[in-house]
Amino acid sequence: MTMKLATRATRIAPSPTLNMAASVKRMVAQGEKIIDFSAGEPAFETPEFIRDAAIAAIREGFTHYTPVTGIDELKEAILDKCLADHGLRYEKSQVLVSCGAKHALYNLAQVLLEEGDEVILPTPYWVSYPDQIALAGARTVLLPTEEVHEYAIDPEALEARITPRTKAIILNSPGNPTGAVYSRRILEEIATLALRYNLLIVSDEIYERMVYDKREHVSIASLAPEVQARTVLVNGVSKTYAMTGWRIGYAVGPTDLIAAMGHLQSQSTSNPTSIAQKAAVAALRGDQSVVQEMVRALDDRRQCMVKRLQAIPGVQCPVPGGAFYAFPNISELIGRRHANGTIANPSDLVAYLLSKAGIACVPGEPFGSTSHIRLSYTPDVPCIEEGMDRFEAAVKALMEA
Ligand SMILES: Cc1ncc(COP(=O)(O)O)c(C=O)c1O
């Protein structure tokens, strides 16, 4: 029987990054020696005290439904974090704990957007935003940003894209895939426009702790109370505490919006996993030196990978200020030939690097770029060195062909 799917299901594609990660895992399981730069997750173990908290929760029988929107203990830990890190005060009714930041964003898109609405999205963007917007029936309005300006938003270009149907702007600083960290000045200009045109600001701050070279992460909500009042702050424990599999993220924002998101969650997933919530409490309340150590290690890996990429002919790699991705420009390699064909776009280069060099990365197209590829610098330094040796040899072969 052929099933006619709902139109809404035809508007989205499976996550290209998760797809790539799954095929690499399959190849590794079959014994292939792949160096994996495709993962959107830290290669570290979840710290032991966090795992212990989940084990204790199982032993104590904390294994039943919890309140849909999250346990009070976790909401309090999130409120304390917002206050300590950004000076932001919220009520418990303004917090929704979901099954990952991705789920928080999904809930938000579903309760906020409808047919004809527009959402402004700086490009390059994280892969899930346009699909979540499309699933809600709304339209993504792309706001191109440039590598030469470190992917900063140009306020004039932003203003030019605002129409009476614009409902929100999505910010993701530090950003995936560019690693861009927005300055306080740019955030102030964006906030001024959001106030003038009555836009909701969606601020995805999942990489907030991964900032380098003494850069500062500024949460846009902290600029002024009136900005806080129109911002939904999205965050989670996945990246900061190497907890991607635990699926705990959260949104903090206007009470009515958060309540509607909670109602949707009550009719879909119900509460996030009980024991994962206990683990997230331990993460947020525990010794934060584990995070500093992870960020220090990521910084070494960042420097190693970027230096190596910058030395490869045909590859231009700016230094990413945050997150854990390098986003080199490979446009000089487009049009080059190899034994089995021509590199016509980033996807072709990624396929060539996988087959020729056994290294996995992600093409730029699903992030909105036809000139870049994305490499995670999450593997350790020896692994990055070996991967870069292979990358360099494969690119040299292209340049000489
Ligand atoms: C920008 C961005 N937001 C959200 C997420 C989702 O995180 P979570 O694991 O909390 O769903 C990711 C994960 O790759 C991301 O890169």
The ligand as an SDF file (V2000), in Angstrom:
LIG
                    3D

 16 16  0  0  0  0  0  0  0  0999 V2000
   22.9290   25.4910   17.2220 C   0  0  0  0  0  0  0  0  0  0  0  0
   22.3820   24.2640   17.8590 C   0  0  0  0  0  0  0  0  0  0  0  0
   21.2310   24.3600   18.5650 N   0  0  0  0  0  0  0  0  0  0  0  0
   20.6790   23.2900   19.1410 C   0  0  0  0  0  0  0  0  0  0  0  0
   21.2730   22.0440   19.0490 C   0  0  0  0  0  0  0  0  0  0  0  0
   20.5740   20.8610   19.6710 C   0  0  0  0  0  0  0  0  0  0  0  0
   21.0560   20.5200   20.9050 O   0  0  0  0  0  0  0  0  0  0  0  0
   20.3230   19.4360   21.8190 P   0  0  0  0  0  0  0  0  0  0  0  0
   21.2280   18.2660   21.8790 O   0  0  0  0  0  0  0  0  0  0  0  0
   20.1620   20.1140   23.1540 O   0  0  0  0  0  0  0  0  0  0  0  0
   19.0130   19.1310   21.1970 O   0  0  0  0  0  0  0  0  0  0  0  0
   22.4550   21.8880   18.3230 C   0  0  0  0  0  0  0  0  0  0  0  0
   23.0690   20.5620   18.1580 C   0  0  0  0  0  0  0  0  0  0  0  0
   23.8010   20.2800   17.2420 O   0  0  0  0  0  0  0  0  0  0  0  0
   23.0190   23.0370   17.7240 C   0  0  0  0  0  0  0  0  0  0  0  0
   24.1610   22.9470   17.0240 O   0  0  0  0  0  0  0  0  0  0  0  0
  1  2  1  0
  2  3  1  0
  2 15  2  0
  3  4  2  0
  4  5  1  0
  5  6  1  0
  5 12  2  0
  6  7  1  0
  7  8  1  0
  8  9  2  0
  8 10  1  0
  8 11  1  0
 12 13  1  0
 12 15  1  0
 13 14  2  0
 15 16  1  0
M  END
$$$$
